[in-house]
Amino acid sequence: HEIELEVDAILLQLGFKTALGPLKDWGFEIVKGALVVDQVMKTSLERVWACGDITTFEGKLKLIATGFAESAIAVAQAVHELRPEVKLQPKYSTNTGVPGAVAGQP
């Protein structure tokens, strides 16, 4: 199932050190240098989601595994808000398998 969405931008902040750069001037709620998000990765700005080490919320763990999960949540929530008629369930390799992998094979 493929869905196309028109968006203004998708910003990737990749690196070993988190830095908001120009995002710090966009009006986000920021705590200790991180964007505050809610339980569905929504920021304080309308229709803007964020995930990974650049975000913060109560109980935040800065691990790559949690960042991947947060990205699935953020995308699912963005699609739900922009296209509420679309039923989208985040998929993880642990419950859908890894394409091309064979059970019992490394």
Order of alpha helices (4+ residues) and beta strands (2+ residues): beta-beta-beta-alpha-alpha
